[in-house]
């Protein structure tokens, strides 16, 4: 349809009054209409008073859109007439609809920004003079004032969101700031209105709009000394909004508080420290409103939103000027106001009620306490000690407040999931705040927490149902400061951990025990330095394994302890292993908890004699091996798969942690995740032939060796039925990777069988996990002469199968190497590692088709190009002559690597590759550009301009 006023009106009505399908088509067409040149004409027809409000609003919105996005279509000689039309439209809509009037004011502000400072240099002053009641006798004076204020309000807002050129934006900002005194004067006169006199609705609207306008211009930036009188009026407006009935529910208080916040927090305020402190003195009386509202809460109900807004103003001021506040504490003249402000923020943190359910204000202050302690710590030593002396009582009170506010609800069942998540985040923020308190109070905080803990323990002994929340919050606080406490602290923490032994767990809410377990885990590093406390906490941990509710926290705490305190675990090994066996066979643990518990089992077993290890393995592990052996005989099903995955992951975790040999500095412990997944294994260190010699008969063989030897036939059986299942293959390869990382050279007798397993898996179904596993063996044993034939055979077969799977699939309709992106990425990663560690492996044996390897250039998925660059860079560093010969042979094949690349482009590519031996980034660009040419995504002309090889 043509973009006529009639068609547009019909489309707008369809947009507002039709179903979603019609609305979508109408929206698309109307958007096209807004972008059309005809829009400059039809907007004025659609703004006719006879049109519906929807059509008028569309017209006003379109006019604003054209002024913002299509200003270049307006010739300068039409600027004046366009301004006249805008002002006339605003005048005609002076009595509404307000939504249309607002859009027209925004459109005028866009016009002003485009015409400042050349075409309309005195725009703001002219608007101030034009929009006066004497010049517009047909419009009520209050409505004229409202229109002026609306234009002045949206002008800075439109400037902030404008996309003017940088230089133009600077000029426009200067012009706007030149008019600040006049604008502030207008606002002060309006806000100075006698609020006690009877006022009509429009006059009240004008005052509210004046405060909004003040907020807008103050955000733009007004020198603070020029704002002091305005601040007085804004504070008075806040008081008026609470005392005068005509201002209730008008938003005057909120907009005035927004203006004061913008005034106090603008970055330029740091230039006026004395004025900032005077402004603080003007703001502090607002606390009277907070007190009045809180008193009303007890009777008729206060305005929590207003209280939160006032608190937000105080907190914003304090966060912006925290350094100034600390400096002013040393001045007798300013100390009183500063301490009063800090006490107000503490009062905010201590807002009455239960967070998320009864109040949402207390969380506003949490960020301030971090900023304040951070500035205190950064102070010079003399000021630091003075500030700590002055503010320690505040932080002590804050800690007591946090203990109360972090209490869990008696019953959570009535809470929504959103409320529970809010509380969880809130408690985490409180934990962070406890750390800030510790930064200031140090041992005094631990003394406070221990006193509160003993008090809660005494109260729980008489009435645990009433006092368990206090006990839990104390434990939560101890957990929060764990990472801050010095490792040599020996006064408070032993008493705290000893107290855990005295908790009446069977009488307490389960959440108390969960927090106690989490606190123990948090102090694992400290416990390693003070192992005598283990006797107090091990009973708690092993007891937790028997409960489905406690098991997640218990297994995590045991994992932390056995990680950090492994050498001290021998006296408790039997207790832990017996409890672990009972928990694993009890059926209450989830998959992730079973896997995590195997971490503990492995770490504890590792400190025992080998005979004892084997005894426990027969008791604890062999049932799972037998179950796995049975599961792999079943036909594939979801239940069988879940059982296989669980047992494979448990074995993998055991392989990663049951290591009885001390590691050298160059051998790091495998990395394991903290969830149901086992994680990844760090790359095994490459051995020289001397290092790779088989262990002598007098050396102890790793227990993992016997487990692996027992499980390999089961893995073969699993692959027979599950080779196509990604998850099963990943779990199997992960277990073997962790076993190799633990066994290192002890794995040699099993290498042939493991490699047979890898190749069997890869031949049945090529999978990236098998390549990652093979990479570990190739890196570790590629320099070992006794293993070299096996490594050569492995590499040859992996290359052959990968190339057949990836390149061969390109001949199948709809197939291509992009379907094997993950496989190729793992393959190139393997090749890159070999080239870095032992590139001779490529040429030491026969059968590796190097020409076919190079065929993975132009048709490879883009995700593998970085790995291809690594390969080329490594080869160019160590085998430049061979690489040159191979590349030149390859590019002289017709249609290789792609018929889209000309011979000249291929030769230029080879030249650029051979030239680059150090700059990896540049080589990646070369490979990427050539890949685009091979795909046909970059033409010859484009390549000649942008490619690094033209």
N, C-alpha and C positions, 0 to 999 in steps of 0.2 A: 504493500500500500504506500501511497505517497504520504509524506510527512506534512499533512494538513492539520489544521486545528481540529476539524471534525473527527478525523481518524485518530488523532492523539487523544482526544477526549474519550472516544469509545474504548481505546486501548487501556487508558488509565482506569476506567470503570471496570473493565474486565479484570485488570490486575487486582483490584480490591474486592471484587464481588464474584469471582469464579473459582473453579476447583484448581488444584495444584498444577495440572497439566496445562490448562489454558493460561494460568498465571505465569508459568515458566515461559511460554511463547510470548506473552505480552511483555514480560520483563526484558526479554532479549530484544524485542523490537523497539521498546521505549529507550533502551540503552543506546541502540543504534541511532535513534532519533536525537538523543542528547548530543551525540558526537557529530551530527550532521551540521553543515553551514546554515541550513534552513532554521536551526534552533534559535538563531538571533532574532528571527522574525516571529515565529509562532509563539514564543514565550509571552509576548505582550498581549496577544489575543487570548491566551489561556489565563492571563491574570485579570481578565475582565471581571468586575464584581458579580456578574450574572452566573459565572461558572461555579461548580461545586468546590467545596474546600479541598477535596482530593486533587482535583485538576489544578487548582491554584497552587497547592503545595508542590505538585510536580513541576509546574512552571517556575516557581521560585527556586527550587532545587536545581533545575536545568540551567537557569540563569547563573547561579553560583558556579555550577560545574563549568560552564562556558568561560566565565571570567577567570577561573583558575587554570583550566587546561588549554583554552583556545584564545588567550589574550592576543596572540600574534595575528589573529584574523581581524582585529579591530584596527582600522586605519586611524592615525593620530587625529585627523580632522573630525572624526566622529566621537572623540573622547567627551567633548562638552555635552553633546546631545545625549550620550549614554548616561552621563552623570545626572542630567536633568530628568531623564526617564526613571532612573533609580530613585531619586528623591521624591518624584511625584508618586511613584508606586508605594513608597513607604508612607507617605502622607495619606494616600487613599486607604491604606490598610491600618491606619492608626488605631482604629477601634477593634481590629481583629479580622480574621482569626489570628490568634497570637502565634501559632505555629508557622503561618505564612509570613507574618511580620518579622519573626525571628530569622527566617531564611533570607528575607530581603535585606535585613540589616547585615547579615553575614556576607551577602553578595556585595553590598556597598563597601564593606571593609576590604574585600578582595580588590575592588576597584581602587580604593585608596592606596593599597600597597603597591599596585602597578603604576600609579601615577605620581607617587612620591619619589624623589623630591623635585622632579623636573616639571611635570605637567600640572601638578596640583600641590605646590610647595607648602601652602598653608592650610592643608586639608583639615587638620584637627581644629585649628582655630576657627576656620570658617564654619565647620559643623557646630562648634560651641556657640557661634554667633547666630547661625541660621535657625537652629532648633531651640528657639526661645518662644515663650507664649505670645509675646507681642507680635512676632512674625507669623504665627499660625493661630489666628483668632478662632478658627472653626474647630480647633482641637482643644480639649480640656487641658489646663496647664499641667496637671499631674501626668497625663498621658504623654504630653510633649517631653517632659522630663524623663519619663520611662524610656521613650524611644531614643533620646540622646544617650542615656546610660546604657541601653542595650547595644547601640553602635560602638560606644567606647569600650564596652565589655568584650565584645567579640573581636575588636581590632587587634589587641595583643595576642589573643588566642589564635586568630587566623595567621598572624605573623609567625607564631611559633611553629605552626604546621605547614607553612608555605614552602615552596620549592624554588625560591628565587635564587639567582646566581649568587655566589658567595660575596662578590663585591657589591652587588645591588642590595643584598640583605644587610650588609653593614651600613650602607647609606640610609636605608629605610629605618634601621634601628636608631641611628643617630637622630633622624627627624622625629621619631616617636618620643625619644627621651628628651628632646628639646621642649616638648609640650607637657612634660610631667608636672611642673608647677601649676599650670592652669588646670589640668585635670584634677590634681589633688585638691586644689582650692574649691572646685565645684563639688567634689565628694564631701569635703569637710562641711561645706554650707548645707548640703542636704542632710548629712548625718547629724548635724547640730539641731535638727528640728526638735521642738519640745514634745517629747514622747508622752508627756502626761496629758496633753490636750486631746480632745476627741479627734479622731482621724478617720477618713473614709478608707475603703479598701484599697483604692488606687494609691493613696498616699503611703500606706503601709508597703505596697508593692514597690514603690519608688525607693523607700529606705532599704528594702531587701536587695533591690537591684544595685543600689549604690555600694553596698558591702560586697556584692559579687564583682562589681567593676573594680573596686579597690583590690580585691584578691587578684584579678587579672593583671592589673598594671604593676602590682607589687611583685608578681612572679616575673614580669619582664625586667624589673630592676629599678628601684627608686633609692637614691642615697638615704641611708638611715636617718641622718639628722633632719631631713625634710619630712620625716614621717611621724615625729613625736606627737604633734597635735592630732594627726589622723589616728594614731594609736589610742589616744584618750577617747576619741569619738567611737572607735570600734569596741573598746572595752565597755563603754557606756551602753552601746547597742546590745551587747551580750547581757548586761544586767537588765536592760529594758525588756528584752525578750522573755525574761523569766518573771518579771514583776508586773508588766502591763498586759492585760488580757488580749488586747487587739493584736499583739505580736506572737501569741501562742500559735504553734503549728505553722508559722510562716517561713521558717528556715533562716530567719535573720541571725539567730545566734550561730548556727553552723557556718553561714557564709562569712560572718564577722570573724569567727575563729579561724577559718581558712585564710582570710586576709592577714590576720595577725601572725599565723604560722608562716606564710610567704614572706612577711616582713622580717621575721626573726631568723629565718633560715637561708635567706639569699646568700650566695657565696661572697658577695661584696660586703656583707655586714662585718666580716673580720677586720675591715679597715677602721671600724669605729668601736673599739672596745668599751670606751666610757659610755657611749650611747646605748650599747647593748646592755650594759648593767643598769642604766636608767630605765630601759625598756622592761627589764626583768622586774624592777620595782613597780611598774605600771601593771604588769600581768599578775603578780602574786595575789592581789585582792580577789581574783576570780576563784580562789579556793573557797571563798564564802559560798559560792553557788554549789560547789561540790558538797560542802557540809550540809547545806539546806536540802539538797536532793537526797542525800543519804538519810537524813532525818525523816524525809517524807516516805522513804522506802518502808519504814516501820509502821506507817499509818496509811496513807492513800496511794503510795507507789510513786517513786521518783522517775526521772528521765535518765535512763542509763546511757542512752546515746549522747546526750548533752554532757554527762559526766565524762564519758570516754573522749569526747572531742576536746574538753578542757585539759584532761590528762595528756592527750596527744600533743596539744600545744606546749605544755610544760616539758614533755619528754623531747619533742623536736628541738626546742630551744636548748635543752641540756646536752643533747647529742651533738648539736652543731657547735656549741661553744664549751665543750667539756674542758679543754685546755684553759680557756679563760676562767672557768669556774674554779679550777684547781689553783690557778695563780691568785685568784681573788680570795681564796681561803686564808691566805697569809696576810690579808689586809683587814684590819679591824672594822673599817667602814663598810666593807662589802660582805664580810663573813656571815653576818646574820641572814641576809637574803639568800646567799648561796646555800647555806645549811637548810634554810626553810624550803628551798626548791628541792633539794635532795630528799628531805623528809616527805615532801609531797609525792615524789616518785616512789618512795618506799611505801607510802600509803596506797598508791595505785597497785603495787605488787601485792599488797595485802587486802585487795578488794574482797568484801564479804561474799560468801557463797561458794558453791562448788563449780569449778571451771567447766565450761562447755554445757553445763546443765542450768546453772543459775546465774553465771556471769561470764563475760568475754572480755573484760577490761584488763585483768591483771597481766595478761601476756604482752600488753603494749610496752611495758617497762623493761622487759628482759634484755633487749639489745643495749639499752643504756648502761646496764651494770657491766657489760663487757667493755664498752668504750671507756668508761670511767676507770676501771682497773687497768686497762691497757695504757691509758695516759699516766696513771700513777706509776706504773712499772717503768715507763719511759722517762720519768722525771730524773733530774739530777739527785745524787744521794741525799743532800740536805733536805730538798723539798720532798723527796720520797718518804723519808722518816717522819717529817711533819705531817704529811697527808695521811700516812698510815695511822699515826697517833690520833688524828682528828676523825678519820673515817672508819676505823676499826669497829667502834660501837655500831655504826650504821650497817656494816657488812655482817656483823654478828646478828643484828636484828633481822637482816635480810635472810641469813641462813635459817633462822627460826621460822620466818615466814614461808620460806621454800619448803621446809619440812611439813608445814601444815597444808600448803597448797598442793603438794605432790601426793597427798593421801589418796588412795584408791577409793572408789565408792563402795559402800557396804554390799550392794548388789548391782551387778552390771547387766543383768538380763533385760532390764527395762530400757537400757540405752540403745540407741540406733547405732548402726555401723559407723556412720559419719561422726557421731559424738565420741565413740570409742577411739576412732583415729585421731580426732582432735586432742583427746586426753593423752594418747600415746605420744604425739608430737610435743605437747605441752610438757610432759614429764621429761622428755629428752632435752627440751630447752631448760628446764629446771636443773637437770643434771649438769648441763654446761654452766649454768649460773653458779652452782655449787663449786665448780672448778675455779670460777672467778673469785668466789669468796675465799677459797683456799690460797689463791695467789696473794691475798692481802693478810689473811689471818694465820695461815700456816698451822703450827701445832695447836693454836687456840681453837681452830675449827675442829680438829680431831678430838680435842678435849670436850668441846661442846657436844659433838655427835655421840661420843661415848657416854656422856652423862645422860643424854636423851635416850640412848639405847638401854642403859641400865634402868632408867625410869620406866620405859615401855615394857621391859622384861618383868619388872616388879608388878606393874599393873596387869599384865597378861596372866600372871600367875593366879590372880584373883578373878579376873573377868576377861578371858581371851576374846570372846565374841565382840566386846566393846572396844578393846585396845589394840587389836591386831593391826589396824591401819597405821597407828603411830609406829609400831615396831617395823612394819614394812617400809615406811618412809625413811626411817633411820638406816635400814639396810640399803635402800636405794641411794641414799646420800653417800654412804661409805663406798658403794660401787662407783658412784660418779667421780670421786676424787682419786680413784685407784691409780690412774696413769700419772698423776701429779706428785704423789707421795714419794719422798726420797727412798731409795732402795735400802738405806741403812737406818730407817726409822725403826726404833725398837721399844718404844714406850707404849704407844696406843694400839698399834695394829695387832700385836700379840694378844692383848686383852680383848680386842674386837673378835678375832678369830676363835679365841677360847670361849667367848660368849655364845658363839654359834652352837657349841656343844650343849648349851643349856636351854636352847629353845624348846618349848613344849610343842613339837611339830604336830603331834597327833591331835592337838586341841586347836590348831591354828588353821586359818584359811589357807588353801593350797597356794595362793598367790604370794604369801609370805615365804614359803619354802622355795618357790621359783626364784624370787629375788635373792634369797640367801645363796642359792646355787650360782646364780649369775655373779654375785659379789665375789664368791670364792674364785671363779674363773678369772675375774678381772685382776685379782691379786696373784696370779700364777707366777709372774716374774719375781715379785717380792718374796713369795713363799720359797722359791728356789734358793734364795739367799738366807732363808730362815726355815729350814726343813723341819725343825722341831715342832712346828704347828700342824704338821700333816696329821698327826694322831687325833687332832680335834676335828678335822674336817673330812677325812676319808670316810668315816661312818655315815656322815650326811650324804655324801656323793653316791656311795653304793646303795644306800637305802632308796635314793631317788630313782635308781634304775628299775625298781620294781613297780613303779607307778606310771601309767600311760600319760598322765598330766605332767609329771615331773621329768619324764625321760628326756625330752628335748633339752632342757636346761642341764640336767645331770650329765648327759653324754657330751654336751659342749664344754662343761666345766672340767670333766675328766680329760677331754682332749687337750684343753689348755694346760692343765697340770702336768699331764704326761709329756707334753711337748717341752715345757720349760723346766720340769723337775724330774726328768727321767732317771737320773742317777740316784735319786733319793727314794725311788719307788720300790726297791727290793723288799723291804720289810712288810709292805702292804700288798705285794704281788698276789699272794694266794687269795686274800680277801677280795681283791678287785677282780681277779680272773674267775673265781667262783660266782661272784655276783653277776659278772658279765655273761657267763654261760647260762645262768638261770634266766637272765633278762632276754637273751637271744632266743632261748627255747620257750620262753613264756608266752610269746605271741602278742605282746602288747606294744612292741616297738614298731614304728613305721620304717619304711625303707631307708630314709635318710638317717634315722637314728641307728639302725643296724650297721650301716656302712660307717658312720662316725664312731660307733663303739669299737669297730674293728681297728680303728686307729689306736685307741687306748690299748686294746689287746696286744697289738704289735709292739707298741712302745714298752709295755710292761714286760712282755715275754723277752724282749731283747736284753734285759738286765739280768736274766736268770741263766744258770748253767744250761748247756745244750741238752743234757739229759732231761732236765725239768721242762725245757721248751718242748721237746718232742713228746713228753708225757701229756702236757696240756694240749698240744696240737691234736694228738690222737683223741683226746676227750672232747675238745671244743670245736675243732675244724672238720675232722673226718666225717661227721654226720652230714655236714653241708656238701662235702665232696661226693658222698654217696647219693645224696638227694639230687645233686647236679647230674650225676651219672644216670640216674633214673629219668630225670626230666628230658635229657637229650634223646632218649629213646621214644618219647611220645611224639605223636603227630603235632605239627605246629598249631598253636592256639594262643589266645591272649593270656590265659592263665599260665601255660607253660613258658611263654616268653617272659612274663613278669617274674616267675620263679628263677629262670636262668639269669636274667639281668641282676636280680638281687644277689645271687650267690657269686656271680662274676665280679660285681662291684665290691663285695665283701672281700673276696680273694685279692682283688687289685689293691685295696687299702691295706690289707695285711702284707702284701709283697712290698708296698711302699714304706712300711714302718718297721718291719721285723728285720733289723740289721744289727748283727752282733759284732761287726768289725768297725773299729774307729775309722772315720773318714779323714783323708788328708785335706790340706787347705784348698786343693784344686778340685775336690769332689764335694759337691753340694748336695744337700738332702733334696729328694724329689718333692715337688710342690703338690699338695693335695688341697682340694677345695673343702669348704665347710658345709656343703649341702649333700644332697643325695648323690650327686655326681662325684666322681673320684678326682677329677681334675686332670691336669697335664703333667707330664714328666719332663724335667729339665733335660737338656741334651747331655748324653753321656760323654764324659771326657775321653778323647782319643788317646790310645796307648801306643807307646813305641814298642817295637818287637821285644825289647828286654823287659818292659813293664808287663807285657801281655803273656809272659810265660805262665804256664799252668802252676797252680799252687802245689807246694810239696805235700807229702803225706802227713807231715807233722802239723800242718795248718788245719784249723777247724773248718769244716764245710758249713756254709750258711744253711740254716734250717729251711729257708725259702727254696733251696735247691731240691730238697726231698719233696716238698709240697708241689713244686712245679713239675718234677719228674712224675709224680703221681697224677697230676691233672692234665698233662699233655694229651694222653689218649682220649680223655673226655672232651677236650677242645676239638680234636679231630672229628669226633662223633658229632659235636655241636655244629661244626661247619657243614657237614654233610646235609643237614636239613635246614640250616639257618643262614647259609652263605649269602642269600639275597636280602636279608634283613639288616638294615643299616645299624640299628641300635645294638643288636647282638654282636655284630662284627666290631663295632667301636668298643664295646665292653671287653671283648676278648683281646683285642689289640692293646687296649689300655692296661689290662692285667699283665700282659707280656712285657710291655714297656717298663712298668714299675718293677717287675721281677728282674729285668736286665739291669736297671739302674741300681738295684740293690746287690745283685750278684756280681756284676762286672766280670772279671776273669773267671770266677767260679762257674759261670754259665757255659763255658766252652764245651763240656761234654754233651750239652743239650742243643748246641747251636745247629747241627745238621737237622735235627727233628723240628726245631722251631722254624728254620728256614723252609723246610718242607711244608709246614703249616701255613706260612706266609704265602708261598707260591700257590698252594692249593686254594687258599682263599682268593687270591688275586686272579687266578686263572678262571675260577668259577664265576666270580663277579668282581671286576676291578673296583677298589674302594680306596678313598684317600687315607683312611686309617691304616690300611696295610702298608701303604707307601711311607707313612710317618714312622711306623714300626721298623720297616726295612731300613729307613735312613739311620736309625740308631745303630743297627748292626754294621752297616756300611761305614759309618763314621768311626766306630769303635775298632773294627777288625780289619779295615782295608789295608793297614800296614803290617799286619801279622801274617808272616809267610805261611804258617800252617793253615791259616783260614783263607788265604788269598783265592785259591780255586773256587771255594764256595761263594766268596763275595763276587768274583767275576761272573759266575754262573747266575747268581741272584740278580745282578745289575742287568745282564743281558736279557734275562727273561722278563724283568720288570719293564725294560724299554720296549721289548717286542710286544708285550700284551697292551701296554699303554698306547703305543702308536697304532696298533690295530684297532683298539677300542675308539680312539679319538679321531684319527685321520680316516680310518676305514668307514666310520659312520657318516662321513661327508658324502659318500656315494649313495647313501640311502635317502630317498625323497623325504624331506622334512628333517633330516638329521644334519649334524654338523658338530664342530668342536665346541660350539657354545653350549651344547647340551652336557658337556663334561668339564665345566669350568672348575669345579672343586677338585676334580681328579687331576686336571692339568696343573692347577696351582700347587698341589702337593707334589706332583711329579717334578716340576721346575724347582721347587724348594729342595727336593732331594738332589737333583743334579747340581744346584748351586752349592750345596754343602759338600758334595764330593769334590767339586772343582776347587773349593777353598782348602779342603783337608788333604786330598790325595788325587789330583787330576790324572795321575798316571794310570788309575784304574780304568779309565776309558780306553786306553790303548794297550794295556798289558795283556788283555785277553782278546779273543776273537768273537765276532758275532754282534757287537754293538753297532748298529747301523747309524753312523754319524750323519750321513746325508738325510736320513729320515728324521733324525732329531731336529735338523735345521728346517725341516718342512713345517714345523710348528712356528713359524714367524707370523706371516700375514693373516692367517685364518684363526689364530688363537683368540680366546676371550680376552677382553681388555684387562680383566682382573689379574691375568698371569703375565702381563707384559713386564712388570717390575722384576719378576723372578727371571724372565728371559734376559733382561738387561744385566742382572747379576751374573748369569752364566757367561754372557758375552764378555763382560768386563773381566771376570776371573780368567777366562781362556786367553784374552788378549794380553793379560799381564804375564802369564806363565808360558803360553804356547802360541805366541804371535804368528810365527811362520806357518805352523800347521793350520791355525785359524784362517789365515789369509788364503792358503791353498784350498781349504775346504769351502770357504765362502765363494771363491771365484769359480770353483767347480760347480757349486750349487746354482749360482745365478745364470750360468750359461745353459741351463736346462730350459727348454721352451715351456712357457706357462708356469714356471716356478718362481717364487712361491704362489704367484697369482697371475693370471693373464691380464689383470688390470694394470700391472706395473710394467713400464717400458724398460728396455735394456739400459737406457741411460739412467733412469731412476734407480735401478738395481745396482748399477756400478757406483753411483753416487752414494748410495746407502752403505755399501761395503767400504768405500773410502772413508766415510764419516765414522763407521764402527772401528776400523783399524786405527784411526787417528786418535781415538779417545781411550786412554789407559788409566785415567785418574778420576775424571769428573763423572760420577755416576748419574747425577741429575741431567747433565747434557746428553749422555748416552740414552737415558730413558726418553728424552724428548725425540731423539733421532729414531729410536725404535717405534715410538708412538706415532710419529708422522708417517713412517713407512708403512706401518700397520693400517693407517687410515687410507693410504693410497691403494694398498692391496685389497682393501674392502670396497673400494670404489666410493668411499665417503668424502674424499678430497680429490678435486679435479686437478689437471695439470697446471692450469693457470693459477689456481689457489695455492697449490703446492709450491709453485715457483716463487710466490710472494711470501709465504709463511713458513715453508719447510726449511730446517737448518741445512738441508743438503742441496739447496738451490741458491 
